[in-house]
Amino acid sequence: EGAYEAELFVMIPEEADYVGIERSNKGLRPLSCEYKMENITRMVVCDLGNPMVAGTNYSLGLRFAVPRLEKTNMSINFDLQIRSSNKDNPDSNFVSLQINITAVAQVEIRGVSHPPQIVLPIHNWEPEEEPRKEEGVGPLVEHIYELHNIGPSTISDTLLEVGWPFSARDEFLLYIFHIQTLGPLQCQTNPDINPQDIKPAASPEDTPELSAFLRNSTIPHLVRKRDVRMPEPHRQSPAKILNCTNIECLQISCAVGRLEGGESAVLKVRSRLWAKTFLQRKNDPYSLASLVSFKVKKMPYKDQPAKLPEGSIAIKTSVIWATPNVSFSIPLWVIILAILLGLLVLAILTLALWKCGFFDRARPPQDDMNDREQLTDEKAAEA
């Protein structure tokens, strides 16, 4: 016979929370379910029909979130039972549904250099011998690194390290002025940044390129009025790569805290290219590379995975040289002086030709004119 007032009881383990019924699968029966609590037991009760006809099979689905897995072993259990108001056999047997647990997190590191390349020489600018302000050092170079936990599991303890191209043979390369973090990061450097105690500039707002990187979106096309056209770089020999294998690197070490699935931690480094170092080596192209690596040391679970995520990338900033533009290389006063000298030479040449009679009109001799008139009169008389 049918099961009257038939209901499905699902006992919820302490690690899970009830979300709702599964609606995305059309093969599952839509149910009327409600959350209940008896004493300290949490459960979901679903109506199966009154009566649930004999021989009927239902496929149904419930959704649960499992946010509390830190102290759990390798599985959690859901206990299920069907109950009815029938006098004979009102309750079904208990079924325990075991869900195995594995901690898995996909973690990635990405970075960007802005600008990606510096073109030397810089128009109307020369580096100071001993710069006291940030602007006197050289062009601005910013690097941003993002550690992103794709998930689904959480990571709780990660080491993020950056090898920064700082100096070579006691000459500075990329001189750091400021380090900024976003998210659960605690960073320290070795050696300290800004050893020359140069006065830093006010922190500028993020450029559209850097903001787009943080939003993980495409960079909008910007049109600026009165843009100065930069000289195009000419063909050069392959750039010499400067990284921690052949120069002195400044080490940035960051302890990254808890990152849930979908969360990120961001490190931003603001520096200046020490222009004096490179202007002494004209026409030699360079590629300054910072090496960024991470290693997850721990996940907040009782059972750790056999292999924890780790990875590394290299972010490069190029230094190239441009063929000087004539309009930039010749001062305006030189051009004006050349024009005046040209006019002076033309005036002297004209005067000399005039003195030589070059501009005088050529006239025939007077005797020739009288002979021609007499000849004309004789011909007229004969006629």
C-alpha positions in Angstrom: 0.0 0.0 0.0 1.0 3.6 -0.2 3.1 5.4 2.4 1.0 8.1 4.0 2.5 11.5 5.0 5.9 10.2 3.7 8.8 12.5 4.4 12.6 12.3 3.8 14.8 13.2 6.8 18.4 14.2 6.1 20.6 14.7 9.1 23.1 17.4 8.5 26.7 16.9 9.8 28.4 19.7 11.7 30.7 20.6 8.8 27.8 21.3 6.4 25.0 23.9 6.0 21.8 23.5 4.0 21.5 25.6 0.9 18.4 24.5 -0.9 17.0 22.0 -3.4 18.7 21.3 -6.7 16.8 23.0 -9.6 19.3 22.9 -12.5 18.7 19.2 -13.3 15.3 18.6 -15.0 15.5 14.9 -14.2 15.1 15.6 -10.5 11.7 16.0 -8.8 11.0 19.4 -7.3 10.3 19.0 -3.6 8.9 21.0 -0.7 11.7 21.0 1.9 12.2 22.8 5.2 15.1 23.1 7.7 14.3 21.8 11.2 16.2 21.3 14.4 15.4 18.6 17.0 17.5 19.1 20.2 21.0 19.6 18.8 20.3 17.7 15.6 20.0 19.7 12.4 18.0 18.2 9.6 16.2 18.8 6.3 12.7 17.4 6.0 11.2 17.0 2.5 7.6 16.0 1.6 7.4 12.9 -0.6 3.6 12.8 -1.0 0.4 11.7 0.8 0.4 9.0 -0.1 3.6 8.1 -1.8 2.2 5.5 -4.2 3.5 2.0 -4.0 6.2 1.2 -6.5 7.1 5.0 -7.0 10.7 6.0 -7.5 11.8 9.6 -7.1 15.1 11.2 -8.0 15.7 14.3 -6.0 18.6 16.6 -5.1 19.6 18.8 -2.2 22.5 21.3 -2.0 24.8 21.8 0.9 27.8 24.1 1.6 30.7 22.7 3.6 32.6 25.7 5.0 33.9 24.0 8.1 36.4 21.3 7.1 39.5 22.4 9.0 39.1 19.8 11.8 37.5 17.1 9.7 39.0 13.7 8.7 39.0 12.5 5.1 35.2 12.1 4.9 31.8 13.5 6.3 28.6 11.5 6.6 24.9 12.4 5.8 22.3 10.1 7.5 19.0 9.6 5.6 15.7 8.0 6.5 12.1 8.0 5.2 9.3 8.2 7.7 5.5 7.8 7.2 2.3 7.7 9.3 1.6 4.0 8.4 1.0 1.7 11.4 3.1 -1.1 9.9 6.8 -0.3 9.1 6.4 3.5 9.3 10.2 4.1 9.1 12.7 3.0 6.5 16.2 1.8 7.3 18.9 4.4 7.9 21.3 5.1 5.0 24.7 6.8 5.6 26.0 8.7 2.6 29.8 9.1 2.9 31.4 12.1 1.1 35.2 11.8 0.8 37.2 15.0 1.2 40.4 16.1 -0.6 42.0 19.5 -0.2 42.8 20.9 -3.7 43.7 24.5 -4.5 44.8 25.9 -7.8 47.1 28.9 -7.2 48.6 31.2 -9.8 51.0 34.1 -9.8 50.8 36.9 -12.5 52.6 40.2 -12.9 53.0 43.2 -15.1 55.6 46.0 -15.7 54.4 49.5 -16.4 55.8 50.7 -18.7 57.1 47.5 -20.3 60.0 49.4 -21.8 62.0 52.6 -21.3 63.3 54.5 -24.4 66.5 56.4 -23.9 67.7 59.2 -24.2 64.9 61.2 -22.5 64.0 64.5 -24.3 65.1 67.6 -22.3 66.2 65.7 -19.3 69.5 64.8 -17.7 70.1 62.8 -14.5 71.4 64.6 -11.5 74.8 63.7 -10.2 73.5 63.2 -6.7 69.7 63.2 -6.9 67.9 64.4 -3.8 64.4 64.0 -5.1 62.7 61.0 -6.8 62.2 62.8 -10.1 65.9 63.4 -10.5 66.7 59.6 -10.6 65.0 58.6 -13.8 61.8 57.3 -15.4 59.1 55.7 -13.2 58.9 51.9 -13.3 56.1 50.0 -11.5 55.7 46.3 -11.0 52.5 44.6 -9.8 52.3 41.0 -8.7 49.1 39.2 -7.9 48.8 35.8 -6.1 45.4 34.4 -6.9 43.8 31.4 -5.3 41.4 29.9 -7.9 40.2 27.3 -5.3 38.2 25.5 -4.5 40.0 24.9 -1.2 41.6 27.5 1.1 45.3 28.2 1.6 46.4 29.6 4.9 50.2 30.1 4.9 52.2 31.0 1.7 55.6 32.5 1.1 55.9 35.0 -1.7 59.4 36.1 -2.7 60.7 38.6 -5.3 64.2 38.9 -6.5 64.5 42.6 -7.6 67.3 43.8 -10.1 68.7 46.4 -7.7 72.4 47.0 -8.6 75.4 45.9 -10.5 79.1 46.7 -9.7 77.9 49.3 -7.1 75.7 51.1 -9.7 71.9 51.2 -9.2 69.5 49.7 -11.7 65.9 49.8 -10.5 65.8 51.9 -7.4 62.8 51.2 -5.1 60.9 54.0 -3.4 57.7 52.4 -2.1 56.1 49.0 -1.6 52.3 48.7 -1.3 50.3 45.6 -0.4 46.6 44.7 -0.8 45.3 41.7 1.1 46.8 39.6 3.9 50.5 40.3 3.2 53.4 41.2 5.5 56.5 42.1 3.6 60.1 42.9 4.4 63.2 43.7 2.3 66.9 42.8 2.4 68.6 45.3 2.1 66.3 48.2 3.0 64.8 50.2 0.2 65.9 53.8 -0.6 69.4 53.5 0.9 70.4 57.0 -0.5 67.5 58.6 1.5 66.2 60.3 -1.6 63.0 62.3 -1.0 60.1 60.3 -2.5 57.4 61.8 -4.6 53.7 61.7 -3.6 52.2 58.4 -4.5 50.5 58.8 -7.8 47.1 57.2 -8.6 47.1 54.0 -10.5 47.4 54.4 -14.3 44.6 52.9 -16.4 46.9 50.1 -17.4 47.6 49.1 -13.8 43.9 49.5 -12.8 42.9 47.3 -15.7 45.4 44.7 -14.6 43.9 44.6 -11.1 40.4 44.3 -12.5 41.6 41.6 -14.9 40.0 43.5 -17.8 41.1 44.8 -21.1 42.8 48.2 -21.2 40.6 51.0 -22.7 41.9 52.9 -25.7 42.9 56.4 -24.5 43.2 59.4 -26.8 45.2 62.3 -25.4 45.6 65.7 -27.0 48.9 67.1 -27.9 50.8 63.9 -27.4 54.5 64.2 -28.2 55.6 61.6 -30.7 58.4 59.6 -29.3 61.3 58.7 -31.5 61.1 55.2 -32.8 63.7 52.7 -31.6 66.2 51.7 -34.2 67.5 48.1 -34.8 69.7 47.0 -32.0 71.7 44.0 -30.9 70.0 41.5 -28.6 69.3 42.9 -25.1 71.5 41.7 -22.3 69.3 40.2 -19.6 70.1 41.4 -16.0 68.6 39.1 -13.4 69.6 37.6 -10.0 72.1 35.2 -11.7 74.5 38.0 -12.8 73.6 41.1 -10.7 72.9 42.0 -7.1 69.2 41.5 -6.2 67.2 43.0 -3.4 65.0 40.4 -1.8 61.4 41.0 -1.0 59.9 38.3 1.3 56.1 38.4 2.0 54.1 36.1 4.4 50.7 35.6 2.8 47.8 34.8 5.2 44.5 33.0 4.6 43.1 33.2 1.0 39.7 31.6 0.3 38.9 30.3 -3.1 38.6 33.3 -5.5 40.6 35.7 -3.3 43.9 37.4 -4.2 46.8 39.2 -2.6 48.6 42.0 -4.5 52.1 43.4 -4.1 52.9 46.7 -5.9 56.5 48.0 -6.2 57.2 51.6 -7.2 60.7 52.3 -8.5 62.8 54.5 -10.8 65.3 53.5 -13.4 68.7 54.9 -12.3 69.2 56.6 -15.7 72.8 57.6 -15.1 73.9 54.0 -15.0 72.5 53.4 -18.5 73.3 56.7 -20.1 77.0 55.9 -19.5 76.5 52.8 -21.8 74.8 54.3 -24.8 73.2 52.1 -27.5 73.5 49.0 -25.3 70.0 47.5 -24.8 69.1 45.7 -21.5 66.3 43.6 -20.1 65.8 44.0 -16.3 64.1 40.9 -14.9 62.5 40.4 -11.5 61.8 36.8 -10.4 58.6 36.2 -8.5 58.0 32.9 -6.8 55.4 31.5 -4.3 55.2 28.3 -2.2 52.1 27.3 -0.2 53.3 26.0 3.1 50.0 25.0 4.7 46.3 24.6 4.1 43.8 24.9 7.0 42.8 21.2 7.0 43.5 18.3 9.3 44.8 16.2 6.4 47.2 18.0 4.1 47.5 17.1 0.4 50.6 15.2 -0.7 51.8 18.2 -2.8 51.2 21.8 -2.1 51.0 24.5 -4.9 54.1 26.4 -5.9 55.2 28.4 -9.0 57.3 31.3 -10.3 57.4 33.8 -13.2 59.8 36.5 -14.5 58.6 40.1 -15.2 60.9 42.1 -17.5 61.4 45.8 -18.1 63.3 46.6 -21.3 65.8 49.6 -21.8 66.2 50.5 -25.4 67.7 53.3 -27.4 66.1 55.5 -30.0 67.6 57.3 -33.0 67.5 61.1 -32.1 64.9 63.1 -34.0 66.3 66.1 -35.9 63.7 68.5 -34.4 64.9 67.4 -31.0 68.6 67.3 -31.5 69.1 70.8 -33.2 68.2 73.8 -31.0 65.9 76.4 -32.4 68.5 79.2 -32.2 70.9 77.2 -34.5 68.2 76.9 -37.1 67.4 80.7 -37.0 71.2 81.5 -37.2 71.6 79.2 -40.2 68.7 81.0 -42.0 70.2 84.4 -41.3 73.6 83.3 -42.5 72.0 82.0 -45.7 70.3 85.3 -46.4 73.6 87.2 -45.7 75.5 85.0 -48.2 72.7 85.5 -50.8 72.9 89.3 -50.3 76.7 89.3 -50.7 76.5 87.2 -53.9 73.8 89.5 -55.4 75.9 92.6 -54.6 79.0 91.0 -56.3 77.0 90.2 -59.4 75.6 93.7 -59.6 79.1 95.2 -59.3 80.3 93.0 -62.1 77.5 94.3 -64.4 75.6 91.1 -64.4 72.2 92.9 -64.1 73.1 95.7 -66.8 71.0 95.5 -70.1 73.1 94.9 -73.3 72.6 97.7 -76.0 73.8 97.6 -79.7 76.6 100.1 -80.9 75.4 103.6 -82.2 77.3 103.3 -85.6 75.5 100.1 -86.5 72.2 101.9 -85.9 73.0 104.8 -88.3 74.1 102.4 -91.1 70.8 100.5 -90.7 68.8 103.7 -91.0 70.7 104.8 -94.2 70.3 101.5 -95.8 66.6 101.6 -95.2 66.3 105.1 -96.7 68.1 104.1 -99.9 65.8 101.1 -100.4 62.8 103.2 -100.0 64.0 105.8 -102.7 64.7 103.0 -105.2 61.2 101.8 -104.7 
